[in-house]
């Protein structure tokens, strides 16, 4: 389907044009769930724009995704390629964070929304397990067409002005059956009323939209109390995570689910859930007492109703029981079960946040993850994250508040008589269920628009105060005991992550200061040569390593170019790098040849016994004779680009890495150095990647250098390292030194 010219941002997001793209690809591929993500300019984030086939609550952990998160849609966008996951085991193996929060069996595809100029977002589709294990050609073509069509819409919108993204993901409802004839509708209602079994209908959010008289009698509640609400939130004897988990499983997998519940005192009910794209039909029947098989099964096991499954669906195991109204799941000890258990959704959200925070490095990462995850997943309308610093609370992150408002309260003394400081002093969280409660306890507490309930949570790690977390809600909120416990656990996770992040930042700052002090502060242009350099630390660990480079004026007409790589990515590697660079500099200014410089530096390293090795390349550039000499200690050979563009490797006699043996000789090779030629020295991080042959990667680098127009050496350096600039997928340090001889 083509798109008329002139589509702008309002057309894309306001008139449902992108909605139609999602609906069409789901129809053409038979997908049961669809999500559309858009890249947010300037934020480094992906935002969930459209969702179809699941509730917003289930999708909440992925409303905002960091652009480097280990998530299928991120990988699809980065690689401009389809990501296919053929079932639960593959999902758990490749994307464990996703497997934790959605521990169900389904198939998933993620594809980029991209055109020839940019990647603008991504699309995610889910299928039930009875879908074939691979996408067919028609489905692949539909996904590709969807990505191009959506990219075309977004490009045209961007050309007309900044995009106006929706505040929350918009739900795209699948096309339902045609409107029923009133006569048929009345007949269907009478039909359900005559049935001896309970009949209910849930929408994809889990809210009851219909129940017959038999269901009301079995549930012991009328339509007025249940319609429009989630049954496990209304009926105390259904308030068990197992019920909510069965609903989530049915929605995500589109497989029938069933379970039994004991409604006190002795009524045993069987619930059978039959999902489709518009909701879930539920049968409720009274069953006899537990069989031996039932008693042998643990509560919480998923089960299906095979008779209702589509062709090819897996057969269903026997339904598993759990107790209601104070009983434990599958047991008989009422006192051991909390009266208000935390819902399955909250548990999964908590697990997702824990897994996400475990991967956060610095304080900035923790703040962004907390702010982006808690607001959509746990329901508050506002969040303020504060850090205890030198006797004051500093606001380090917030959502749902204006900047001017939060700035007024930044720097609150820890001794102030306000709730956020009080909880940190006492270690006890405070919950205010209404504005009256808050202003009765704290008459001077700030007021912000329509906030009506608050949770003030202390962040304490290993007995030490770290900060405070404030959550605010638009409506009065009772904060039952289970929710208070869950939010307190949440605060504990954040406190531990924040404490780790502070330690990481301190070590990182120290290590970076060390490395910065050891690397050249700048390459001062020397007469007769132009230079440019780049250094990129590895994407993981301390963000510091042992790669180094230098340019040394050894004599009036002689320049020494040096590049090397000390084994490791830690402060010890950086310290050894400084020693190597100092030794090379000293021997180079003394007039030693490249081979002698390496031999003398090698003897020094063996005396130091650093227990790690170093590769190094020395190139002597003779400006008067227009010659170059080079020697290598196990380092990748440099590239030389002639003025006409021909590029070749400069091979030198191989030499051992520095630090292996004390008495090693390094041979020196010699060759011409034409005017206008460019010499490229680099470390192996520029050409090494998992699964890529280093010879092939070096040839590709040579080709890029040959095709370049090296008018601006700094721009050339940026171009040569562009393919390794993504820190999330860079596993080694990268150093690059370019030297061009003048006319």
N, C-alpha and C positions, 0 to 999 in steps of 0.2 A: 504494500500500500504506500503510495507516494505521499509526501508532505508538501503542501503549498508553500511557496516562498512567503517570507514575512512573518514566520513564527517567532514570537519574542518570548521573553521570560514568563510573562503573564499567561501567554498561550500554553506554554509547556506545563506550568505548574497549576494554573488556575482553571484551565478549560479541559483538563483531563487527557491531553494528547499523549503524554508519556504513559498514562494509565492504559490507553488503548494498545500501546506497544507491549506492555507486560501481559495484558489479557490475551493478545493475539498469540504471543509465543507460548503461553501456557496452554492455550487451546491447540496449537499446532503440534506441540510436543507431548501433550497429555500430562504435563507436570501438575502435581497437586499443590505445590507451594512455590511462590515466586517472590523475590526480593530485588529491589533496584537500589543500588548505591551510587552516590554522586560524589565526585571529588570537590571539596570545599576550598576555593582559592584562598591562599594565605594561612590556612589552618593546619595543614599537614594531616588532615583527617578525611575519612570517608563518612558520609552521612547517609543513613537509611532514609530514602525518600518515599518509596512505595513498598507495601507489603500486601500479599494476597495469599489466602489459604491457611493462615495461622493468626492468632491474636497478637496484638501489639505487646501484650505482657510476655508471651513466649519469645518474641523477637527482641525484647528489651535489652538483653546483654550486648546486642550488636547494633544498637541505634547509632552509636558513634564508634568508629574503628580507627586506631592509629594507622597511618599509611605504611608502617613497617610491621604490622601485627602478623603473627603466623596464622593467617586465616585464608581459606581458599580463594575468596574474591580478591584479596590483596595480591596473591601470587598470580592469579589470572591477569590482573591489570599490569603487574610489573613485567611479566613475560609476554604479554599480548597473546596469550594462548589459553585454550580450554583446559580447565582442571576437572577431572572426572574421578569421583570416589564411588567405588562399586559396592559399598555396604559398610556395616557397623565396624567390622574389624579394620578395614582400611582407613576409615575415618579416625578411629582411636589410635592407629599407628602413626598416621601422617599429621593429624591435627588433634592431639590429645585434649587441648582445651575445649574444642568443640565437642569431643566425645564425652567429656565430663558433664556438660550442661544438657546435652541431648543424647542420653544413653539409649537410644532407640535404633531400630534397624530401618534405614532408608538409603536411597541413592541420591547423589548430589552432583550437580555440574555448576561450575562458575566460569563466566566468560567476560571478556572486557567489553566495555562500551567505548569504541575507538574508531577514529577515522585516520586518514593519512597524516594528519597534523598533530593529533593529541589523543591521549587516553583520558576520557572524561568521566568514567565511572565503571561499574560492573553490575552484572546480573547473576543471581543465584537461583537455581531451580532444584526442587526436590521431587522424587518419585517414590511410590511404594516399592517394596522389594519384589513384587511380581513383575516389575518392569524388567526387560532383558538386561543382562549385565553390561551392555555397551549401548551407546547412542548409535542409531542408524543414520544413514546419509541424510534422510529427510529432516531428522531432528537436529543434526549438526548444521545443516543449511538454515533451518529456522532460527537457531541461536545466533548464527553469524549475521543473518539478515536483521535480527532484533538489535544486535549491537551497533550495526551500521546505521540503522534507522533512528535509534535513540541518539547516537552521536550527531547525526545530521540535525535533529531537533535542537540539541543542546548547543551546537555550534552556531546555528542561526540565532538562538536566543542570546548567546554571548555577544554576537556581533551587534545586537540592538541595545545592549546595556547589561549592567550587572544582574546576575540571576537573583531572584527572590525565592529563596528556599523555604519550604514549609517548616513551621516550628516543630511539628511532630510528623512522623511517618504517616502518609495517607493510606488508608485501607482501600484496596481495589477489590470490590466484591465480584466474584464470578457470576456469570449469567445463570440465574436460577430458572426453574421451570416456568412456563407461561402462567399468567394469573388464572387461578382456578375459577371455574363457573360457580356462582353462589350455590346453585342446587347441589353440585358435586361436593362443594365444601361442607355443606350441612350434612350430606350423606356420609362423608368421611368422618365428621365429628361424631355422628350417631354410631358409626361403625366402631370407633375407638371406645365409645362409652359402653358398648355392649361386650367388649372384650373382658375376660376375667383376669387379664394381666395389666399391670401398670404401664402406661405409655407416656413418655416424656420426650421433649425436644430441647436440646441445648444449642445455642449458637456457637461460633468458633471461639468466643470469649468465655465459654462455659456457663453462660447465663440461661436460665430456663425460659423458654418461649412458649411452652405448652405442656400441660399434663392433664390426663383424664381423671375421672373420679376414682378409679381403682388405684391409680398412682398416689393420689392425695391421701386415700385411706391407708395405703401401705407406708407412706412417708409420715403419716400422722401430722399433716400440715395442709392448709388450704392454698388455693391458687394465689390469693391476695398476698400471702406471706412469702411465696416462692417466686412468682413470675418476675423476671428481670433481675434475678439475683443468682449467684452461684450456690448450688445446694449445700456444698461443704462449708460455706460460710454462714449458713442459716441454721442448719440442723446440726446440733452438737454431736449427735451420735454418728454423723458422717464426717466430722471435722478431724480427718486423719489424712496424712500426706499420701497414703496409698490411693485414695479416691482421686485426688487431684492429679497424681502421677498417671493414673489410668487414662484420665481425660487428656492430659498432655500427650501421652503415647498415641492415643487414638487420632488426635489432630495431626500430629507430625507424620505418623506412619500410614495413616488411612487404613489401618487394619482394625478389625473388630477386637474389642477387649471385653473381659468379664471378670467379676470378682464377687465374693459374698461378704455380707456384713451381718453381724449379730446386733439387732436392735433390741435393747433391753426391754423386758426381762429375758425373753427367750425366743424372739421372732428372728428367723434367719431369712435374709433376703438375698436374692441373686440379681445383680445388675449386669446387663449386657449392653454394650455400647457399639453402635454401628455408624461409623463416620462417612461423610462425603464432603464435597467441596463447600457446602453451605452450612453444615452443622453436624450434630450427632443425634441420632434417634436412640432412645434408651428404653429397654424393657426391664421392668421390675417385677419379679415373681417371688412368692413365698416358697421356700424349699424345706425339705425335711432336715433333721439334725445332721451333724457332720458325719461323714463316712470315714472309714479308716484311711482312705486315700487322702481326704481333705486334711485330716489331722496330721498326716505325714508331710504336708507341704508347708513351706514357710510363707508368711505373709509378704505381700509386695511382689509376688511373681506375676509377670505379665501373662495374660491368656487371651485367646481369641475365640470368636464364635465362627467356626469354619463354615457353617452353612450359609452365612451371609457374605462370605468373602468373594471378591470377583474371581473369575477364572484364573487359575495359576497361583492364587494366594496360598501361603503355607497353611497347613492344618493347625488347629488351635489346641493347646494343651488344656488340661482340666482347670477350671477356675480355682484361684487360691482364696482362702477366706481371711477376713480380719474382723476383730471385735469392734463394736461401736459403743457409744455412751459410757466412756470411762474404761472400757476393756482395752487390753493391749492387742496389737495386730497378731492374730493367730494364737493368743494366749488367754489366760484367765485371771490376771492380776490387776484389778482396776486401779489400785493405788499407785502402780508403777508408771502409769501413763499420764502425762500432763493433761490438764483439762482443756488447754488451748494449744495444741501442737502447732509448730511452725509449718506453713504450707509447703508443698513440694516445690512450687515456683521459687519461694524465698530461699529454700535450701540450695537449689540449683544456682540461683543468682549469687549466693554467698560463696559457693564452690568456684564459680566462674571468677569472681573478684579475687579470691585467694590465689587461683592459678595465674591470673593476670598480674597481680602484685608481685608474685614470685619472680616474674620476668622483668620487673621494673628495676632500673639501675639507679639513677639519680633522683633527687628530690623533685625536680621538674616532672620526671616521668610519673612518679607516684601521684603528684597533685593532679596531673591531667587525667590519669586513669581513674582516680577516685571521683573526680568531678564528672567525668563522662560516663561512668558506669552506675553510680549510685542514683543519680536523678532519674534516669529512665527505668532502672531495674527495681528500685525500692520505693518509688512513689512520692518522694517529697517534691515540692515545687521550688524550694530554695535550699542551698547548701553553702556553708562557709567553713573552710578548713584553715585552722590557725596553728601556728608553730610557736612554742615557748622559746624565747630568745632573749637572753640577758635581762630577765625579770619582766618581760613584756610579751603579750600575745601579738604576733605578727600574722596578718592575713596573707596566706600564700596561695589560696585558690578559692573561687566562689562560682556559683551558678544561680541564676534566677534572681539576682540582685543587681541594681545599678552600681556603677563604679563609684559615683559620688557618695552613695549611701555607705558602702563598705569602707571607703577611705576614712570616713569620720570615726570609725571604731578601730582602725588599725593602730597598734601600739598600746592597747589597753594594759595597764599594770596588772601583774599577777595578783596583787593585793587588793584590787578593786572589788567592790561588793556587787558584782554582776555575775550572771549565771555561768557564762563561759569561763570566767576565772575561778568561780566557786567550785565547779566540778573538777577542775585540775588540782585545786588545793585539797579537796576531800577524797578524790578518786571515785566519787559516787555519781552516776549519771542522774540527770534531772529530766522529767517528762512533764510537760504542761499540756493538758488536754483541751484547753480553751483559752482565749485571751484573758478571761477573768482570772484563771489560775495563775497565768504568768504575771499579770500586773498586780495581783494581790501579793505575790512574793517579791516582785521587783517593780515597784511603781514607776521607775524611771527607765525601764527597758525600752529600747527603740521600737518604733512601730513602722511596719513596711506594708503598705497596700493591704491585701486581703489575707494576710497570714493569720491562721487561727489555732494552730497547735505547733509545739516545738519539742525537739529532743536535743538536749545538751549532753554531749558524750565526751568524757575525758579520754585522751590518748596517752596511755601509760605503757611503757615498754621496759621490761625487766625492773619494775619498781620505780622507774624514773619518769617524770612528766615530760611528754613530748609535745603535746598541744591539745587542741579541742576541736571537736566537730559539731557543728550546729546544723540540724535539719529542720526545715519549716514546712508546714502543710497549709493548704488553702482552706481546709475545713476542720472543725473540731474533730479530734481523733482520740479514741479511748486508750490506745497503747496497751492492749492486753499483755499479760505476763510473758507469753511466748514471743511477742514482737519485741518487747523490751529486752528479752534475753538475746534475741537475734541481733538487734541493733548494738547491744553491748559487745557481742562477739565480733560484729563488723568493726567496731572501734578498735578492738584489740588487734585485728588483722592490719588495720591501717597504721596503728601505732608501731607495730613491729616493722612494717615496710618502710615507714618514715625514718625510724631509727637506723635501719640498714642503709637507706638511701643517704642519710647524712654522713655516715661513715664512708660510704663509697665516694661521695662528693669530696670529702676531705682528703682521702687517699688519691683520688683522681687529680685534685688540684695540686697536691704535692708532687705527684709523678709528672704531670704536665709541666710544672714549673722547672723540675729537674731537666726534662728533655729540652724544653725551650732554652734553658741556659746553656745546653751543650751543643745544640744545632746553631748554624750561622744565623745571626740576627737579620742578615740581609746579604745578598750577593752584590757587592759594589761593582758596577761595570768597569772592566779594565780596558785600557787602550788596545784596540785591535780585535776585541771579541765582544759579543753580546751574549747574555746569559738569562736563563729563566729556570725556575725550580718549583717543584710541588712536593708536598709531603702529606700523606693521608694515613692516620693510624688505623689499625685493625678495628673492625666494627664491634668487637666483643672484648671483655676483660677490662684492663686498666686504661685502655685507650692510649697506651704508650708502648714504645718498642725500641728496637735497636737499629733501625734503618738510619743511615746518615749519608750526607753528601757534603762536599766542600769545593771551593775554588781558590787556589793558592797562587800568589805571585812569587815564583821561585827565583826569578832573575828578571832583568829589564825586558828581555825578549822571550821569556818562558813562563807558561801558565800550567799548573798542575790541576787537572780535574779528578776528583775522588768520589767514589760511591761505594757503600758497603752495607752489610746486613749482619748484625749480631743475632745469634740464636736466642729466641725468646721474646715475650711481650710483657715485660714487667720492669719495675724500677732497676733491678740488677742488670737487665739488658741495656737499659739506657745509660747506667753508670759505666759499664764496660765500653759502650759505644763512645762515650766521652774520652776514655783512655786511649782507644784506638785512634780516634780523630786527632787527639793531641800528638800522639806518636808519629802519625803520618805527616802532620803539619811540620813537626820538628825536623824529620828526615828530609822532607821535600825542600824546605828552605835551606838545608845544608848542601844542596846540590846533588843528592843521590839520584840514580836512575830509577825508573819505575820498579824494576825487579829488585834493586837493592832496598828501596823503601819498604817493599813487602817483606823481604827477608829480615830486615832489622825489626820491623814491627812484630813479626812472628816470634822472634826470639824474646822480645819483651813480654808478649802474651804468655809464652810458655813459662817465663819466670814468675808471672803473676798467678799462674795456674787457676784460671777463672772457671774451669769445668764447663765451658761452652765454647763453641767455635764461631768464627767470623769469616764471611766472604768479603772480598774487597777487590776493586778494580781501580788501577791507577793509569791515567792517560796524561802524558806530557805533551803539551802543544808548543811547538817552536814557531814563534811568530816571524822570526827572521828567515829561517830556512824553509818555511811552509811545510814542515814535516810534523808527524806525530809519532810518539812511542808509547806502547802500552804493555802492561803486565797484569795478570789476573791471579787471584787466589780463590778459585772455585766460584767466580761470580759470572752471571749471564753476560755474554759478549755485547758490546755497544753496537749501535746502528749508526751508519754514516750516510747522510743524504747529500748527494752531489747537487750542484746548482741546477742542473737540468731535471732533477727529480729521481734519478736512479739511486736506489737505496740498497745497501748491503751490510751484512754482519762483518765486524772487524774481529777476526779470530786471532787470539794470542795463544802461545803454548800453554797447555793446562797446568795449573799449580794447585797444591793442596790448600785446603782451608786453613786460615790462620789459627794457631793454637793446638794443632794436632801433634806435630813433632817439632823439636827445637831447631834442627839443622836442615833447613829446606832452602833450595835455591829456586828462584823464580826468573824465568827467561823473559827478555824484553823483545817485543816485535816492533817493527818500524814501517811507516807508510806515508804517502803524501797527504797533505791537507790543503785542499783547494780553497781559493777565495769564494765566499758565499756558501760553503758547505756547512751542514748542521750535524753536530755530534749529539747523539742521544744516549745517555747513561741511565740505567733504571735498575730497580731491584725486582726480585722474582714475583713480588705481589702484583706487579703490573701484568704479568703474562701467565701466572698460575691460577687455575681454578679447578674445583673438583670435577672430574670427568672430562676435562679438556686437555688434549695433548699440548705440551709446552712448545713443541716445534710449530704446531699449527697456530697457537696463540702468538708466538713470536713473529711468524710470517704475516699474520693479520696486522700486528703492530707496525711491521715494516711497510706493509701496504698503505696503512693510514698515513704514515710519515711521507711516503713517496707521493701520495695524492694531495698532500697538504700544500698550502700556499704560505710558506713561512715568512710572510712579510712582518707579522707581529709575533715575536717568539713567545710572548706571554699567552697569547690566544692559542698558539700551537700547543703549548704545554697543557692548557685547559682541555683542549680537544682530545689529546692523547690519553688523558685519564678519565674522560667522561664516562666510559663504560664501567668503571669501578668506583663511582662516587657514592653508590648506595651503601651506607654503613651497615645496614642490617644483614647484608649478604657478603661483606668483605671480610675475609678470614685472615688476611695478612696485611702488614704495613706496606705502603707503596711510597717509593721515593723516585723522583724523576729529575734529571739535570740535563738541560739543553745548552749547548755552546755553539755559537756560530762565528766563523771567522769573517772579519770584515774584508772589504775590497783591498 
